[in-house]
Amino acid sequence: VGLQWGRRAFRSSGAARLEKKPWYYEMSFIFSKGARQERARKLKEEATRGRFFELNEIKENGGKIFEADMDILDLKDSQAITFPDVEVWPLVTDTGEEALTTVSLSDKLAGKVSLVTVCARDIARPMVNTWVDAFSKKVSPNDRLQIVQLSFVEGALYKLFRKMLLRSIKGTMADDQHHQVMVAFADSESFRTKLELKNRLVAYVFLIDAEKRVRWRGCGYALDHEIKAMSAAAASLAHVRTGGKPRR
């Protein structure tokens, strides 16, 4: 998600009120010793592998950090890990109302085959759209399949403006995608490290089985042969019952 939505929301409204904790609680955290040390560490990281490095990498490969898997990952594959959990804010609830609390991404993924897109910066949103659009058009509707669009908003200060940011995000998304979007107001580093997602400016996409394991991966803009592989993998996973046994 990144700065584009954040800046738009900052300009569109004034101060926002916190529901549970007073504003000075968040401010004390933002300016704490631990937070200062974390910012210093990130500045050092930015100097070695930061935005300029990431932009140059995209210029070289168009955002295609790796080719999508052509087949479903075997469960013995080192990449077939349990998808990391993170607390997220749904853009809307199942009934279409404004969410009042966070939910566990892991709980959201349980029991269904999920196409999960991961976006750490708003610049990657057009890449995400190519996968979501292709999945919606190419994969036959199935009550065991779902799309989850995960976006990160990094920076403690943005938490103060959560409601405005969620409304801003909602305004940029098609109505039929509102229920797919999950927003994590958290640092993405730990999450990305577990999945080896090094470039924050690139969109990543995964097929997660009903037991929350990574079974297929892609990144960047969706290519025709990758879309075919994704569609075949999704169809195959949708016809496997929990426990790995084929459905009858």
C-alpha positions as CSV (number, residue, x, y, z in Angstrom):
1,V,0.0,0.0,0.0
2,G,2.7,2.5,1.1
3,L,2.9,6.2,1.0
4,Q,0.5,7.0,-1.9
5,W,-2.6,6.0,0.1
6,G,-1.1,7.4,3.2
7,R,-0.4,10.9,1.8
8,R,-3.8,11.0,0.1
9,A,-5.5,10.2,3.4
10,F,-3.4,12.8,5.3
11,R,-4.5,15.5,2.9
12,S,-8.1,14.5,3.0
13,S,-8.7,14.9,6.7
14,G,-7.4,16.3,10.0
15,A,-6.6,14.4,13.2
16,A,-8.3,11.1,13.9
17,R,-9.3,9.7,17.2
18,L,-8.1,6.4,18.6
19,E,-10.8,4.0,19.9
20,K,-9.0,2.1,22.6
21,K,-5.8,3.9,23.5
22,P,-5.2,7.7,23.9
23,W,-3.2,9.4,21.2
24,Y,-0.2,9.9,23.6
25,Y,0.1,6.2,24.1
26,E,1.0,5.7,20.4
27,M,3.2,8.8,20.4
28,S,5.2,7.5,23.3
29,F,5.8,4.4,21.4
30,I,6.8,6.2,18.2
31,F,9.5,8.2,20.0
32,S,10.7,5.5,22.4
33,K,14.3,4.4,22.5
34,G,13.4,1.1,20.9
35,A,11.6,2.8,18.0
36,R,14.6,5.1,17.5
37,Q,16.9,2.2,17.3
38,E,14.7,0.4,14.9
39,R,14.5,3.5,12.6
40,A,18.3,3.7,12.7
41,R,18.6,0.0,11.8
42,K,16.3,0.5,8.8
43,L,18.2,3.5,7.6
44,K,21.3,1.4,7.6
45,E,19.5,-1.4,5.7
46,E,18.1,1.2,3.3
47,A,21.7,2.3,2.5
48,T,22.7,-1.2,1.5
49,R,19.5,-2.7,0.0
50,G,17.0,0.0,-0.2
51,R,14.6,1.7,-2.6
52,F,17.3,2.5,-5.2
53,F,18.5,-1.1,-5.2
54,E,14.9,-2.3,-5.6
55,L,14.1,0.1,-8.4
56,N,17.3,-0.9,-10.3
57,E,16.4,-4.5,-9.9
58,I,12.9,-3.8,-11.4
59,K,14.5,-1.9,-14.3
60,E,16.6,-5.0,-15.0
61,N,14.0,-7.7,-14.8
62,G,10.6,-5.8,-15.0
63,G,9.7,-7.1,-11.6
64,K,10.1,-10.7,-12.5
65,I,12.3,-11.7,-9.6
66,F,11.6,-15.3,-10.3
67,E,9.5,-17.3,-12.7
68,A,6.3,-18.7,-11.4
69,D,6.1,-22.4,-10.5
70,M,4.9,-24.6,-13.3
71,D,3.6,-27.3,-11.0
72,I,2.2,-27.6,-7.5
73,L,5.0,-27.6,-4.9
74,D,5.6,-31.0,-3.3
75,L,5.0,-30.9,0.4
76,K,8.6,-31.9,0.9
77,D,9.8,-28.8,-1.0
78,S,11.5,-26.3,1.3
79,Q,9.2,-23.5,-0.1
80,A,6.0,-25.4,0.9
81,I,5.9,-23.8,4.3
82,T,2.9,-22.8,6.4
83,F,1.9,-19.3,5.3
84,P,2.9,-16.8,7.9
85,D,0.2,-15.3,10.1
86,V,-0.4,-11.6,10.7
87,E,-3.2,-9.6,12.2
88,V,-5.1,-7.8,9.5
89,W,-8.0,-5.3,9.2
90,P,-10.6,-6.5,6.7
91,L,-11.6,-3.7,4.3
92,V,-15.2,-4.9,5.0
93,T,-16.8,-7.7,7.1
94,D,-18.6,-10.6,5.5
95,T,-21.8,-8.6,5.7
96,G,-20.2,-5.6,4.0
97,E,-19.9,-3.5,7.2
98,E,-16.9,-1.6,8.5
99,A,-14.6,-3.9,10.5
100,L,-14.4,-3.1,14.2
101,T,-11.4,-5.3,15.0
102,T,-8.5,-7.2,13.5
103,V,-8.7,-10.8,12.4
104,S,-6.0,-13.5,12.0
105,L,-4.9,-14.1,8.4
106,S,-4.3,-17.7,9.3
107,D,-7.9,-18.1,10.4
108,K,-9.0,-16.5,7.1
109,L,-7.1,-19.0,5.1
110,A,-8.1,-22.1,7.0
111,G,-10.2,-24.7,5.1
112,K,-10.1,-23.1,1.7
113,V,-7.7,-22.9,-1.3
114,S,-6.6,-19.3,-1.4
115,L,-4.9,-17.1,-4.0
116,V,-3.0,-14.7,-1.8
117,T,-1.4,-11.6,-3.2
118,V,1.1,-9.6,-1.1
119,C,1.7,-5.9,-1.7
120,A,4.2,-4.0,0.5
121,R,4.2,-0.8,-1.6
122,D,1.5,0.8,-3.7
123,I,3.7,0.8,-6.7
124,A,3.1,-3.0,-6.9
125,R,-0.7,-2.7,-7.1
126,P,-0.8,-2.9,-11.0
127,M,1.1,-6.2,-10.7
128,V,-1.4,-7.5,-8.2
129,N,-4.3,-6.7,-10.5
130,T,-2.9,-8.8,-13.4
131,W,-3.0,-11.9,-11.1
132,V,-6.4,-11.2,-9.5
133,D,-8.1,-10.4,-12.9
134,A,-6.6,-13.5,-14.5
135,F,-7.7,-15.7,-11.6
136,S,-11.2,-14.3,-11.6
137,K,-11.5,-15.0,-15.4
138,K,-9.7,-18.2,-15.8
139,V,-10.5,-20.2,-12.7
140,S,-14.0,-21.7,-12.5
141,P,-16.0,-20.5,-9.5
142,N,-15.8,-22.9,-6.5
143,D,-16.9,-22.5,-2.9
144,R,-13.6,-23.9,-1.9
145,L,-11.6,-21.1,-3.6
146,Q,-11.1,-17.5,-2.4
147,I,-8.9,-14.5,-3.2
148,V,-7.1,-12.7,-0.4
149,Q,-5.3,-9.4,-1.3
150,L,-2.9,-8.6,1.5
151,S,-1.5,-5.1,1.8
152,F,0.9,-3.7,4.3
153,V,0.9,-0.1,5.6
154,E,4.2,0.4,7.4
155,G,4.9,3.1,10.0
156,A,3.5,3.5,13.5
157,L,2.2,7.0,12.7
158,Y,-0.3,5.6,10.1
159,K,-2.0,3.6,12.8
160,L,-3.4,6.9,14.1
161,F,-5.2,7.3,10.8
162,R,-6.3,3.8,10.3
163,K,-10.0,4.5,9.6
164,M,-9.2,7.2,7.0
165,L,-6.6,5.0,5.3
166,L,-9.1,2.0,5.1
167,R,-11.7,4.3,3.6
168,S,-9.2,5.7,1.1
169,I,-8.2,2.2,0.1
170,K,-11.8,1.2,-0.3
171,G,-12.4,4.1,-2.7
172,T,-9.6,2.8,-5.0
173,M,-10.9,-0.8,-5.2
174,A,-13.7,-2.3,-7.3
175,D,-16.8,-3.0,-5.2
176,D,-16.6,-6.8,-5.9
177,Q,-13.1,-6.9,-4.4
178,H,-13.8,-5.1,-1.1
179,H,-14.3,-8.5,0.7
180,Q,-10.9,-9.7,-0.6
181,V,-8.8,-7.0,0.8
182,M,-6.9,-7.4,4.1
183,V,-4.7,-4.6,5.5
184,A,-1.8,-5.1,8.0
185,F,-0.7,-2.0,9.8
186,A,2.6,-3.5,10.6
187,D,6.2,-3.8,9.6
188,S,6.4,-6.3,6.7
189,E,10.0,-7.3,7.3
190,S,9.5,-10.4,9.5
191,F,6.6,-11.6,7.2
192,R,8.7,-11.1,4.0
193,T,11.7,-12.8,5.5
194,K,9.8,-16.0,6.1
195,L,8.7,-16.1,2.5
196,E,12.0,-14.7,1.1
197,L,10.4,-11.6,-0.4
198,K,13.3,-9.3,-0.7
199,N,12.1,-6.6,-3.1
200,R,9.3,-4.5,-1.5
201,L,8.3,-2.9,-4.8
202,V,7.2,-6.2,-6.4
203,A,3.9,-8.0,-6.0
204,Y,4.0,-11.6,-4.9
205,V,1.3,-14.2,-5.3
206,F,0.7,-17.6,-3.7
207,L,-1.7,-20.5,-3.8
208,I,-2.3,-21.7,-0.3
209,D,-3.9,-25.0,0.3
210,A,-6.7,-25.7,2.8
211,E,-4.1,-26.5,5.5
212,K,-2.5,-23.1,5.0
213,R,0.6,-24.4,3.2
214,V,2.3,-22.7,0.2
215,R,1.8,-24.8,-2.9
216,W,2.5,-22.4,-5.7
217,R,4.3,-19.0,-6.1
218,G,4.6,-16.2,-8.6
219,C,5.6,-12.5,-8.7
220,G,5.7,-9.4,-10.8
221,Y,3.2,-9.1,-13.7
222,A,1.3,-12.2,-14.7
223,L,2.5,-13.8,-18.0
224,D,0.3,-16.1,-20.1
225,H,2.1,-19.3,-19.3
226,E,2.2,-18.4,-15.6
227,I,-1.6,-17.8,-15.7
228,K,-2.1,-21.2,-17.2
229,A,0.1,-22.8,-14.5
230,M,-1.8,-20.9,-11.7
231,S,-5.2,-21.9,-13.1
232,A,-4.2,-25.6,-13.3
233,A,-2.7,-25.6,-9.8
234,A,-5.8,-23.9,-8.3
235,A,-8.2,-26.3,-10.0
236,S,-6.1,-29.3,-8.8
237,L,-5.9,-28.0,-5.2
238,A,-9.6,-27.2,-5.1
239,H,-10.3,-30.9,-5.8
240,V,-8.2,-32.1,-2.9
241,R,-9.8,-32.6,0.5
242,T,-8.2,-31.6,3.8
243,G,-5.5,-34.1,4.6
244,G,-4.3,-34.3,1.0
245,K,-6.8,-36.9,-0.3
246,P,-8.6,-36.4,-3.6
247,R,-12.2,-35.5,-3.5
248,R,-14.8,-38.1,-4.7
